[in-house]
Amino acid sequence: MPPARPTPPEPDGDPGGQPCAAGPPNDAPLPDGLHVCVVELNRHAPRPFVFTEVALSLRDMLRAAGHHAEHLVNEIDPDAINFVFVPTDGWQEALTQLDPARTVLFNMEQLGSDSPWARAGYVGELARWTVADYSSANVAFLRAANGPAQRVHEIPVVPGGSIGFAGEADVAPCIDVLFYGTTNARRECVFSALRAAGLTLEVVSGAYGRELTPALQRARLVLHVHYYDTRLFPVARMLQPLASAVPIVCETSVCPALSDWARSGIVFADYEDLAQACTSLLKDPARQLEGVRRSLAHVRRVDTASPLNALLANFALAGSTGTATR
């Protein structure tokens, strides 16, 4: 029987053993009287969907920063500042119901990629909104495309305590490598190399949140292979395995400046070396445990409160004018 997954150490100050959503103390202004809602557009509700985990994590980050925050699905609070994750099915219709003076669009797409979401006027539409983004590369792309008037803030995202495994797995992990996402020829080549190396592989599509959890519990490690040439670190895909102490192998990525995941315990490898990276990690339980420890420590180091408070301070400052500032 293969060795069980490493047990995550308890983070300091969090007896539940989940990573904390806030970073070190900071001097960013804390706006008074702002009620914040994190809005998930999800046509499959009540089933979880693509933004479920990142929405819950952002809500946890806002609460850890001292704000009253709620997670809403397919609704907004007109009296609150609403963070709305885009793009997804129905995003353009949803925008017609939103007030730009009380809305932050949280972009999760890889801008400049071949993604169909990143085309057809999407970047131009963001120009009139305050935008939050997980990636410094996307922030730079938006400013270059839409000019200096674009209101855009890099907001690092880390896993919140809401998205870890619900209890212990009944059995030890039994699958060597788990991949989840859409397959293509580029990814299939890596899958073939894994099978040729004698590793067991599970490929899951269309599962998110709690519906992905059983597959994660079966896996000894999670693998990510990029779909687009932009190679941005896919933080939304990594939140649940990070929170649940599953070792991760990821193709070499462009990491965000405010949460440089290259400093975590994630194993990064170039495309042609991914199968070997998985094989080596699976043979070394001590290295798996060290990676988990380093990743949890990295999550605790990331300062999420300062960027959030800086963004929200703009809304507090603009409250009397009804216009968000840069």
C-alpha positions in Angstrom: 0.0 0.0 0.0 1.4 3.5 -0.8 2.1 5.8 2.1 -0.7 8.0 3.3 -0.8 11.6 2.5 1.2 13.8 5.0 -0.9 15.2 7.8 -0.9 19.0 7.6 0.7 20.7 10.6 -1.5 23.1 12.6 -0.9 26.7 11.6 0.0 29.0 14.4 -3.1 30.5 16.0 -5.5 28.3 14.1 -6.4 25.2 16.1 -8.6 23.9 13.2 -5.5 23.1 11.2 -6.6 25.2 8.2 -4.4 27.9 6.6 -5.2 31.4 7.7 -6.6 33.8 5.2 -4.8 36.9 6.4 -1.1 37.8 6.3 1.1 39.7 8.7 0.1 43.0 10.4 -0.3 45.9 8.1 -0.8 49.6 8.1 -3.4 49.8 5.3 -6.5 51.9 6.2 -9.5 50.0 7.4 -12.6 51.6 6.0 -15.5 52.0 8.5 -19.0 51.0 7.8 -18.5 49.1 4.6 -20.5 45.9 4.1 -19.0 43.7 1.5 -20.6 40.8 -0.5 -18.7 38.3 -2.6 -21.0 37.4 -5.5 -20.7 34.0 -7.3 -22.5 33.8 -10.6 -23.5 30.1 -10.8 -26.1 28.8 -13.2 -25.6 25.3 -11.7 -26.5 26.3 -8.1 -26.9 24.8 -5.6 -24.1 22.7 -7.1 -20.6 24.2 -6.8 -19.1 25.7 -9.9 -15.9 27.2 -11.2 -15.8 30.2 -8.8 -17.2 28.6 -5.6 -13.8 28.0 -3.9 -12.3 31.3 -4.8 -15.5 33.1 -3.7 -15.5 31.4 -0.3 -11.8 32.1 0.1 -12.2 35.8 -0.7 -15.1 36.0 1.8 -12.7 34.4 4.4 -10.0 36.9 3.5 -12.3 39.9 3.9 -13.5 38.6 7.3 -9.9 38.1 8.4 -9.2 41.7 7.4 -11.9 42.8 9.7 -14.8 43.3 7.4 -18.4 42.0 7.5 -18.5 39.9 4.4 -21.1 37.5 3.0 -21.0 35.0 0.1 -24.0 35.4 -2.2 -24.9 33.2 -5.1 -26.7 34.8 -8.1 -27.8 37.8 -6.1 -26.4 41.2 -5.1 -26.9 43.5 -2.1 -27.5 47.0 -3.5 -26.4 48.5 -0.2 -23.1 46.7 -0.1 -19.8 46.8 -2.0 -20.1 43.7 -4.3 -17.2 41.7 -5.5 -18.4 39.8 -8.6 -16.3 37.1 -10.2 -16.0 37.2 -14.0 -16.2 36.0 -16.7 -18.7 33.2 -16.6 -22.0 32.3 -18.1 -24.4 35.2 -17.8 -21.7 37.8 -16.8 -22.8 40.4 -19.4 -26.4 40.2 -18.3 -25.4 40.5 -14.7 -23.4 43.6 -15.3 -26.6 45.5 -16.4 -27.9 45.1 -12.9 -24.7 46.4 -11.2 -23.7 49.9 -10.1 -20.1 50.6 -11.0 -19.8 52.9 -8.0 -20.5 49.9 -5.7 -19.0 47.0 -7.6 -15.6 45.4 -8.0 -15.3 42.9 -10.9 -12.8 40.2 -9.9 -11.3 39.0 -13.1 -10.2 35.3 -13.1 -9.3 34.9 -16.8 -5.9 34.7 -18.3 -5.8 38.0 -20.3 -3.9 37.9 -23.5 -4.5 34.2 -23.9 -6.5 32.3 -26.5 -9.4 31.8 -24.1 -12.8 32.6 -25.7 -13.7 34.6 -22.6 -10.7 36.9 -23.1 -11.9 37.9 -26.6 -15.1 39.5 -27.9 -14.7 42.8 -26.1 -14.2 41.5 -22.6 -11.0 43.5 -21.8 -12.6 46.7 -23.2 -15.7 46.1 -21.0 -13.6 46.1 -17.9 -12.4 49.6 -18.6 -15.4 51.3 -16.9 -15.2 49.1 -13.8 -13.0 48.8 -10.7 -11.2 45.5 -11.3 -9.5 43.2 -8.9 -7.2 40.6 -10.3 -5.2 37.7 -8.9 -2.3 38.2 -11.3 0.3 41.0 -11.7 0.6 40.0 -15.4 -3.2 40.6 -15.9 -2.9 43.9 -14.1 -0.2 45.0 -16.4 -2.1 43.8 -19.5 -5.3 45.7 -18.4 -3.3 48.9 -17.9 -1.6 48.6 -21.2 -4.9 47.8 -23.0 -7.2 50.3 -21.4 -4.8 53.0 -20.4 -4.0 54.8 -17.1 -7.6 55.4 -16.3 -8.2 51.7 -15.7 -8.9 51.1 -12.0 -7.3 47.8 -11.3 -5.8 46.2 -8.1 -3.8 43.1 -7.6 -5.5 41.1 -4.9 -3.6 37.9 -3.7 -5.8 34.9 -3.2 -5.1 32.2 -0.6 -7.2 29.3 0.6 -9.7 30.1 3.3 -10.7 27.7 6.1 -14.0 27.1 4.5 -12.7 25.0 1.6 -10.7 22.2 3.2 -11.7 18.5 3.3 -14.9 17.9 5.3 -13.5 15.4 7.8 -10.9 12.7 7.3 -10.8 10.4 4.3 -12.0 6.9 5.0 -9.0 5.3 3.2 -5.4 6.2 2.4 -4.9 7.9 -1.0 -5.0 5.2 -3.7 -4.3 7.2 -6.9 -0.8 8.5 -7.7 -1.8 11.6 -9.7 -5.0 13.6 -10.0 -5.5 16.1 -12.8 -8.7 18.1 -13.0 -9.8 20.3 -15.9 -10.4 20.2 -19.6 -8.1 17.9 -21.6 -6.3 18.8 -24.8 -3.4 17.3 -26.8 -0.8 19.1 -24.8 -2.1 17.7 -21.5 -2.7 14.3 -23.0 1.0 14.0 -23.8 1.9 14.4 -20.2 -0.8 11.9 -19.2 0.8 9.4 -21.5 4.2 9.9 -20.0 2.8 9.4 -16.5 1.1 6.1 -17.5 4.4 5.0 -19.3 6.2 5.6 -16.0 3.8 3.2 -14.3 1.8 5.8 -12.3 -1.9 5.6 -11.8 -3.8 8.7 -13.1 -7.3 10.0 -12.5 -8.6 12.8 -14.8 -11.7 14.7 -13.6 -13.7 17.3 -15.5 -16.6 19.4 -14.4 -16.2 18.9 -10.6 -15.7 21.8 -8.2 -15.9 22.5 -4.5 -17.3 19.6 -2.4 -17.8 17.6 -5.6 -14.1 17.6 -6.2 -13.2 16.6 -2.7 -13.5 12.8 -3.0 -11.1 12.8 -5.9 -8.6 14.9 -3.9 -8.9 12.5 -1.0 -8.0 9.6 -3.4 -4.9 11.4 -4.8 -1.3 11.3 -3.6 -0.6 14.4 -5.5 -2.3 17.0 -7.8 -0.8 17.9 -11.2 -1.4 21.0 -13.2 -0.5 21.4 -16.8 -1.1 24.7 -18.5 -3.7 25.1 -21.2 -2.7 28.5 -22.4 0.7 29.9 -23.5 0.3 32.8 -20.9 1.2 30.2 -18.2 -0.3 32.2 -15.3 -0.3 30.4 -12.0 -3.8 28.9 -11.6 -4.5 29.9 -8.1 -8.3 29.1 -8.2 -7.5 25.5 -9.1 -4.9 25.2 -6.3 -7.0 26.4 -3.4 -8.6 23.2 -2.2 -5.4 21.0 -2.5 -3.5 23.7 -0.7 -6.1 23.9 2.1 -6.2 20.1 2.4 -2.5 19.4 2.4 -2.3 17.6 -0.9 1.2 17.8 -2.5 1.1 19.7 -5.8 3.2 19.5 -9.0 2.6 22.4 -11.3 4.1 23.4 -14.7 6.5 26.3 -14.5 4.3 29.4 -14.1 4.2 33.2 -14.2 3.5 33.8 -10.5 1.9 37.0 -9.1 4.1 39.6 -7.4 2.1 39.8 -4.1 1.9 36.0 -3.6 4.8 34.5 -5.4 4.0 30.8 -5.2 7.5 29.9 -6.4 8.4 30.5 -2.7 5.9 27.9 -1.5 6.2 24.1 -1.3 4.6 23.5 -4.7 6.9 21.6 -7.0 7.3 23.5 -10.3 8.7 21.8 -13.3 9.0 22.6 -17.0 6.6 20.8 -19.4 9.0 18.1 -20.5 9.9 17.3 -16.9 6.5 17.0 -15.3 6.2 13.2 -15.4 9.6 12.9 -13.8 8.8 15.5 -11.2 5.7 13.5 -10.2 7.6 10.2 -10.1 10.3 11.7 -7.9 7.9 13.4 -5.5 5.8 10.2 -5.1 9.0 8.3 -4.0 9.8 10.7 -1.3 7.1 11.1 1.5 9.5 13.3 3.6 9.7 15.7 0.7 5.9 15.7 0.3 5.5 16.6 4.0 8.1 19.4 3.7 6.3 20.7 0.7 3.0 20.8 2.6 4.7 22.6 5.5 6.2 25.2 3.2 3.0 25.8 1.4 1.0 26.4 4.6 3.7 28.7 5.8 3.6 30.6 2.6 -0.1 31.0 2.8 0.3 32.5 6.3 3.0 34.9 5.0 0.9 36.4 2.2 -0.6 39.8 3.2 -4.1 39.8 1.8 -5.5 42.4 4.2 -3.4 45.4 2.9 -4.4 45.1 -0.7 -8.1 44.6 0.2 -8.2 47.5 2.5 -6.4 49.7 0.0 -9.0 48.9 -2.6 -12.0 49.3 -0.3 -10.6 52.6 1.0 -11.2 54.0 -2.4 -14.9 53.2 -2.1 -15.0 54.8 1.4 -13.2 57.9 0.0 -15.6 58.1 -2.9 -18.7 57.6 -0.8 -19.8 61.2 -1.0 -19.3 61.5 -4.7 -20.7 58.1 -5.8 -17.6 57.4 -7.9 -14.9 54.9 -7.1 -11.4 56.3 -7.2 -8.2 54.7 -8.6 
